[in-house]
Amino acid sequence: MASTYNWTITRDYIGNGAETGLTGPRNKSRHTANETEFRMYDDDGELYYTGKIWGDFNGFEQLDDYVMPSAGCNIIRLRDPDGTFRTL
């Protein structure tokens, strides 16, 4: 079954850009509506990745799919329509 969302990492701040362009989840389908920018941080507040997520999501999908298990990120911030970022 295809996912209801998809995401991509647009910038990798910790791995010399190695993760830039990474997309998920594995069972993704093409979503273009409801685009939102995200930022992912570790528990010390260090910015690891920025990216975009589309579709029907709650905001934690990219952490669950990839980043928390592989990089240790556990904080995510989504861009609100007014341009500010809020922590989930």
DSSP file (Angstrom, degrees, kcal/mol; ACC not computed):
  #  RESIDUE AA STRUCTURE BP1 BP2  ACC     N-H-->O    O-->H-N    N-H-->O    O-->H-N    TCO  KAPPA ALPHA  PHI   PSI    X-CA   Y-CA   Z-CA
    1    1 A M              0   0    0      0, 0.0     2,-0.1     0, 0.0    26,-0.1   0.000 360.0 360.0 360.0 134.2    0.0    0.0    0.0
    2    2 A A        -     0   0    0      1,-0.1    26,-0.2     2,-0.0    24,-0.0  -0.392 360.0-108.9 -74.6 151.0    1.3    3.4   -0.9
    3    3 A S        -     0   0    0     24,-2.3    26,-0.1     2,-0.2    -1,-0.1  -0.219  12.7-129.3 -73.2 167.6    1.9    6.1    1.7
    4    4 A T  S    S+     0   0    0     52,-0.2    52,-3.2    24,-0.1     2,-0.3   0.304  89.0  30.7 -97.8   6.3   -0.2    9.2    2.1
    5    5 A Y  E     -A   55   0A   0     50,-0.3    24,-0.4    26,-0.0     2,-0.3  -0.939  60.7-159.0-151.0 166.6    2.9   11.4    2.1
    6    6 A N  E     -A   54   0A   0     48,-1.6    48,-2.8    -2,-0.3     2,-0.3  -0.972  10.0-169.6-149.5 157.1    6.4   11.8    0.8
    7    7 A W  E     -AB  53  24A   0     17,-2.2    17,-1.9    -2,-0.3     2,-0.3  -0.936   6.1-162.0-141.5 160.7    9.5   13.8    1.9
    8    8 A T  E     -AB  52  23A   0     44,-2.3    44,-2.1    -2,-0.3     2,-0.6  -0.994  22.4-126.5-144.4 143.4   12.9   14.7    0.7
    9    9 A I  E     -A   51   0A   0     13,-2.6    12,-3.5    -2,-0.3    42,-0.3  -0.806  23.3-178.0 -88.0 123.4   16.0   16.0    2.4
   10   10 A T  E     +     0   0A   0     40,-2.0     2,-0.3    -2,-0.6    41,-0.2   0.653  68.2  21.2 -97.8 -19.0   17.1   19.2    0.7
   11   11 A R  E     -A   50   0A   0     39,-1.8    39,-1.9     8,-0.1     2,-0.6  -0.947  58.4-158.0-154.3 133.0   20.2   19.9    2.8
   12   12 A D  E     -A   49   0A   0     -2,-0.3     5,-0.4    37,-0.2    37,-0.2  -0.945   9.5-179.3-109.0 116.2   22.5   17.7    4.9
   13   13 A Y  S    S+     0   0    0     35,-3.3    36,-0.1    -2,-0.6    -1,-0.1   0.553  78.2  38.6 -93.1  -9.2   24.4   19.7    7.5
   14   14 A I  S    S+     0   0    0     34,-0.6    -1,-0.1     1,-0.1    35,-0.1   0.650 109.1  51.8-116.6 -19.4   26.4   16.9    9.1
   15   15 A G  S >  S-     0   0    0     33,-0.2     3,-2.1     0, 0.0    -1,-0.1  -0.097 109.7 -98.0-117.2  36.4   27.4   14.4    6.4
   16   16 A N  T 3  S-     0   0    0      1,-0.3    -3,-0.1     2,-0.1    -2,-0.0   0.806  83.6 -58.5  53.9  30.5   29.1   16.5    3.8
   17   17 A G  T >  S+     0   0    0     -5,-0.4     3,-1.2     1,-0.0    -1,-0.3   0.529 100.3 135.1  82.1   6.2   25.8   16.5    1.9
   18   18 A A  T <  S+     0   0    0     -3,-2.1    -2,-0.1     1,-0.3    -1,-0.0   0.808  73.9  43.7 -60.2 -32.4   25.7   12.8    1.6
   19   19 A E  T >  S+     0   0    0      2,-0.1     3,-2.4     3,-0.1   -10,-0.3   0.524  81.7 121.6 -93.3  -5.6   22.0   12.6    2.5
   20   20 A T  T <  S+     0   0    0     -3,-1.2   -10,-0.2     1,-0.3     3,-0.1  -0.376  79.4  22.6 -59.0 129.6   20.9   15.6    0.3
   21   21 A G  T 3  S+     0   0    0    -12,-3.5    -1,-0.3     1,-0.3   -11,-0.1   0.301  85.6 144.8  94.0  -8.8   18.2   14.3   -2.1
   22   22 A L    <   -     0   0    0     -3,-2.4   -13,-2.6   -13,-0.2    -1,-0.3  -0.403  29.4-167.8 -62.1 137.2   17.2   11.3    0.0
   23   23 A T  E     -B    8   0A   0    -15,-0.2   -15,-0.2    -3,-0.1     5,-0.0  -0.865  10.7 -97.3-126.5 160.9   13.5   10.6   -0.3
   24   24 A G  E     +B    7   0A   0    -17,-1.9   -17,-2.2    -2,-0.3     2,-0.2  -0.964  58.7  12.8-163.0 175.6   11.0    8.5    1.6
   25   25 A P    >   -     0   0    0      0, 0.0     3,-1.5     0, 0.0   -22,-0.1   0.663  58.1-127.8 -79.0-178.1    9.3    6.5    2.6
   26   26 A R  T 3  S+     0   0    0      1,-0.3    -2,-0.0    -2,-0.2   -24,-0.0   0.869 110.6  46.3 -59.9 -36.8   10.0    3.3    0.6
   27   27 A N  T 3  S+     0   0    0    -26,-0.1   -24,-2.3   -25,-0.0    -1,-0.3  -0.047  87.8 148.4 -96.3  32.6    6.4    2.9   -0.3
   28   28 A K    <   -     0   0    0     -3,-1.5     2,-0.3   -26,-0.2   -22,-0.1  -0.267  30.5-161.9 -69.5 151.5    5.9    6.5   -1.3
   29   29 A S        -     0   0    0    -24,-0.4     2,-0.7   -26,-0.1    -2,-0.0  -0.778  40.7 -79.9-119.1 172.3    3.6    7.7   -4.0
   30   30 A R        +     0   0    0     -2,-0.3     2,-0.4     2,-0.0   -24,-0.0  -0.640  53.5 172.1 -82.5 113.9    3.7   11.1   -5.7
   31   31 A H        +     0   0    0     -2,-0.7    23,-0.0     1,-0.1   -26,-0.0  -0.962  15.1 165.0-119.2 138.5    2.1   13.8   -3.5
   32   32 A T        +     0   0    0     -2,-0.4     3,-0.4    22,-0.1     2,-0.1   0.499  49.6  91.0-126.6 -12.7    2.3   17.5   -4.4
   33   33 A A  S    S+     0   0    0      1,-0.2    22,-3.0    21,-0.0    -2,-0.0  -0.478  82.4  23.6 -85.9 157.2   -0.3   19.1   -2.2
   34   34 A N  S    S-     0   0    0     20,-0.2     2,-0.2     1,-0.2    -1,-0.2   0.887  77.8-171.1  62.3  44.5    0.2   20.5    1.3
   35   35 A E        +     0   0    0     -3,-0.4     2,-0.3    19,-0.1    19,-0.2  -0.490   8.1 174.7 -71.7 134.2    4.0   21.1    0.9
   36   36 A T  E     -C   53   0A   0     17,-2.3    17,-2.5    -2,-0.2     2,-0.3  -0.999  27.0-128.6-141.2 140.8    5.8   22.1    4.1
   37   37 A E  E     -C   52   0A   0     -2,-0.3    42,-2.5    15,-0.2     2,-0.3  -0.658  28.2-167.3 -85.1 144.5    9.4   22.7    4.9
   38   38 A F  E     -CD  51  78A   0     13,-2.5    13,-2.1    -2,-0.3     2,-0.4  -0.924  14.4-157.3-130.0 159.4   10.9   20.9    7.9
   39   39 A R  E     -CD  50  77A   0     38,-2.2    38,-2.5    -2,-0.3     2,-0.4  -0.996  12.0-155.4-131.6 137.2   14.1   21.1   10.0
   40   40 A M  E     +CD  49  76A   0      9,-2.9     8,-3.0    -2,-0.4     9,-1.4  -0.956  14.3 179.0-122.0 134.9   15.5   18.2   12.0
   41   41 A Y  E     -CD  47  75A   0     34,-2.6    34,-1.9    -2,-0.4    33,-1.9  -0.848  25.5-120.3-128.6 158.5   17.7   18.5   15.1
   42   42 A D    >   -     0   0    0      4,-1.7     3,-2.0    -2,-0.3    31,-0.2  -0.365  48.6 -89.1 -87.1 179.9   19.4   16.3   17.6
   43   43 A D  T 3  S+     0   0    0     29,-0.4    30,-0.1     1,-0.3    -1,-0.1   0.598 127.3  60.0 -71.3  -8.5   18.7   16.6   21.3
   44   44 A D  T 3  S-     0   0    0      2,-0.1    -1,-0.3     0, 0.0     0, 0.0   0.424 120.0-108.1 -91.4  -0.8   21.5   19.2   21.7
   45   45 A G    <   +     0   0    0     -3,-2.0     2,-0.4     1,-0.3    -2,-0.1   0.582  67.6 150.3  86.4  10.5   19.7   21.5   19.2
   46   46 A E        -     0   0    0      1,-0.1    -4,-1.7     2,-0.0     2,-0.4  -0.646  49.0-122.8 -79.8 128.8   22.2   20.9   16.4
   47   47 A L  E     + C   0  41A   0     -2,-0.4    -6,-0.2    -6,-0.2     3,-0.1  -0.574  38.3 166.8 -72.4 123.1   20.6   21.3   12.9
   48   48 A Y  E     +     0   0A   0     -8,-3.0   -35,-3.3    -2,-0.4   -34,-0.6   0.823  57.8   4.7-101.8 -48.1   21.1   18.1   10.9
   49   49 A Y  E     -AC  12  40A   0     -9,-1.4    -9,-2.9   -37,-0.2    -1,-0.3  -0.974  47.6-161.6-142.7 150.4   18.8   18.3    8.0
   50   50 A T  E     +AC  11  39A   0    -39,-1.9   -40,-2.0    -2,-0.3   -39,-1.8  -0.923  32.2 134.5-121.8 157.6   16.3   20.5    6.2
   51   51 A G  E     -AC   9  38A   0    -13,-2.1   -13,-2.5    -2,-0.3     2,-0.3  -0.947  43.9 -94.0-173.3-168.0   13.7   19.2    3.7
   52   52 A K  E     -AC   8  37A   0    -44,-2.1   -44,-2.3    -2,-0.3     2,-0.4  -0.966  21.7-163.9-132.5 148.2   10.2   19.2    2.4
   53   53 A I  E     -AC   7  36A   0    -17,-2.5   -17,-2.3    -2,-0.3     2,-0.3  -0.988   9.7-172.6-131.9 143.6    7.2   17.0    3.1
   54   54 A W  E     +A    6   0A   0    -48,-2.8   -48,-1.6    -2,-0.4     2,-0.2  -0.879  41.2  26.0-131.0 160.7    4.0   16.7    1.0
   55   55 A G  E    S-A    5   0A   0    -22,-3.0     2,-0.7    -2,-0.3   -50,-0.3  -0.597 105.4 -17.0  97.1-150.1    0.6   15.0    1.3
   56   56 A D  S    S+     0   0    0    -52,-3.2     2,-0.3    -2,-0.2   -52,-0.2  -0.872  83.2 141.3-101.0 107.0   -1.3   13.9    4.4
   57   57 A F        -     0   0    0     -2,-0.7    -2,-0.1    -4,-0.1    -4,-0.0  -0.923  53.3-143.3-144.6 163.1    1.1   13.8    7.3
   58   58 A N        -     0   0    0     -2,-0.3    -1,-0.1     0, 0.0    -2,-0.0   0.523  56.7-106.8-105.7 -10.5    1.4   14.6   11.0
   59   59 A G  S    S+     0   0    0     18,-0.0     4,-0.2   -21,-0.0     3,-0.1   0.190 103.8  80.0 110.2 -16.5    5.0   15.9   10.8
   60   60 A F     >  +     0   0    0      1,-0.1     4,-2.4     2,-0.1     3,-0.4   0.445  61.5  98.4-100.5  -1.4    6.9   13.1   12.5
   61   61 A E  H  > S+     0   0    0      1,-0.2     4,-3.3     2,-0.2     5,-0.2   0.891  81.2  50.0 -58.1 -45.6    7.0   10.7    9.5
   62   62 A Q  H  >>S+     0   0    0      1,-0.2     5,-1.8     2,-0.2     4,-1.6   0.835 111.5  50.4 -66.4 -30.4   10.5   11.6    8.3
   63   63 A L  I  4>S+     0   0    0     -3,-0.4     5,-2.0     3,-0.2    -1,-0.2   0.943 115.9  41.6 -66.2 -47.9   11.9   11.1   11.8
   64   64 A D  I  <5S+     0   0    0     -4,-2.4    -2,-0.2     1,-0.2    -3,-0.2   0.892 116.6  48.6 -67.4 -40.5   10.2    7.7   12.1
   65   65 A D  I  <5S-     0   0    0     -4,-3.3    -1,-0.2    -5,-0.2    -2,-0.2   0.872 135.4 -27.6 -69.2 -38.7   11.0    6.6    8.5
   66   66 A Y  I  X5S+     0   0    0     -4,-1.6     4,-1.9    -5,-0.2     5,-0.3   0.616 117.0  62.0-143.0 -56.9   14.7    7.4    8.5
   67   67 A V  I  >XS+     0   0    0     -5,-1.8     4,-2.8     1,-0.2     5,-1.0   0.832  98.6  52.1 -72.3 -39.1   16.4   10.1   10.5
   68   68 A M  H  ><S+     0   0    0     -5,-2.0     4,-1.1    -6,-0.2    -1,-0.2   0.958 115.7  40.7 -63.9 -48.4   15.8    9.1   14.2
   69   69 A P  H  45S+     0   0    0      0, 0.0    -1,-0.2     0, 0.0    -2,-0.2   0.872 126.3  33.8 -67.7 -33.5   17.1    5.5   13.7
   70   70 A S  H  <5S+     0   0    0     -4,-1.9    -2,-0.2     1,-0.1    -3,-0.2   0.829 134.2  17.9 -93.8 -32.5   20.1    6.5   11.5
   71   71 A A  H  <5S-     0   0    0     -4,-2.8    -3,-0.2    -5,-0.3    -4,-0.1   0.547  94.6-117.0-119.6 -10.7   21.2    9.9   12.7
   72   72 A G     << +     0   0    0     -4,-1.1   -29,-0.4    -5,-1.0    -4,-0.2   0.640  55.0 156.8  83.8  13.5   19.7   10.3   16.2
   73   73 A C        +     0   0    0     -6,-1.0   -31,-0.3   -31,-0.2    -1,-0.3  -0.502  10.0 162.6 -70.4 141.1   17.5   13.3   15.4
   74   74 A N        +     0   0    0    -33,-1.9     2,-0.4    -2,-0.2   -32,-0.2   0.291  51.7  74.1-141.6   8.0   14.6   13.7   17.8
   75   75 A I  E     -D   41   0A   0    -34,-1.9   -34,-2.6     2,-0.0     2,-0.4  -0.990  54.5-177.4-124.9 132.9   13.4   17.3   17.3
   76   76 A I  E     -D   40   0A   0     -2,-0.4    12,-2.5   -36,-0.2     2,-0.4  -0.990   7.6-166.2-131.0 140.5   11.4   18.4   14.2
   77   77 A R  E     -DE  39  87A   0    -38,-2.5   -38,-2.2    -2,-0.4     2,-0.4  -0.990   7.5-157.3-124.6 133.6   10.2   21.9   13.3
   78   78 A L  E     -DE  38  86A   0      8,-2.1     8,-2.5    -2,-0.4     2,-0.5  -0.859  23.0-115.7-109.1 144.2    7.7   22.6   10.6
   79   79 A R  E     - E   0  85A   0    -42,-2.5     6,-0.2    -2,-0.4   -42,-0.2  -0.668  29.7-145.7 -79.0 125.8    7.3   25.9    8.8
   80   80 A D    >   -     0   0    0      4,-3.5     3,-2.4    -2,-0.5   -43,-0.1  -0.430  31.2 -99.0 -81.9 164.1    3.9   27.5    9.4
   81   81 A P  T 3  S+     0   0    0      0, 0.0    -1,-0.1     0, 0.0    -2,-0.0   0.761 123.5  60.1 -56.6 -25.7    2.1   29.5    6.8
   82   82 A D  T 3  S-     0   0    0      2,-0.1     3,-0.1     1,-0.0    -3,-0.0   0.476 120.8-107.5 -82.7  -0.4    3.4   32.7    8.4
   83   83 A G  S <  S+     0   0    0     -3,-2.4     2,-0.2     1,-0.4    -1,-0.0   0.292  80.9 120.6  95.8  -9.5    7.0   31.6    7.8
   84   84 A T        -     0   0    0     -5,-0.1    -4,-3.5     1,-0.0     2,-0.4  -0.515  60.2-125.0 -84.8 157.8    7.9   30.8   11.4
   85   85 A F  E     -E   79   0A   0     -6,-0.2     2,-0.4    -2,-0.2    -6,-0.2  -0.860  21.6-162.4-103.1 136.8    9.0   27.3   12.5
   86   86 A R  E     -E   78   0A   0     -8,-2.5    -8,-2.1    -2,-0.4     2,-0.4  -0.944  18.6-124.1-118.6 141.9    7.2   25.5   15.3
   87   87 A T  E      E   77   0A   0     -2,-0.4   -10,-0.2   -10,-0.2   -12,-0.0  -0.669 360.0 360.0 -82.9 132.4    8.5   22.6   17.2
   88   88 A L              0   0    0    -12,-2.5    -1,-0.1    -2,-0.4   -11,-0.1   0.440 360.0 360.0 -86.2 360.0    6.3   19.5   17.2
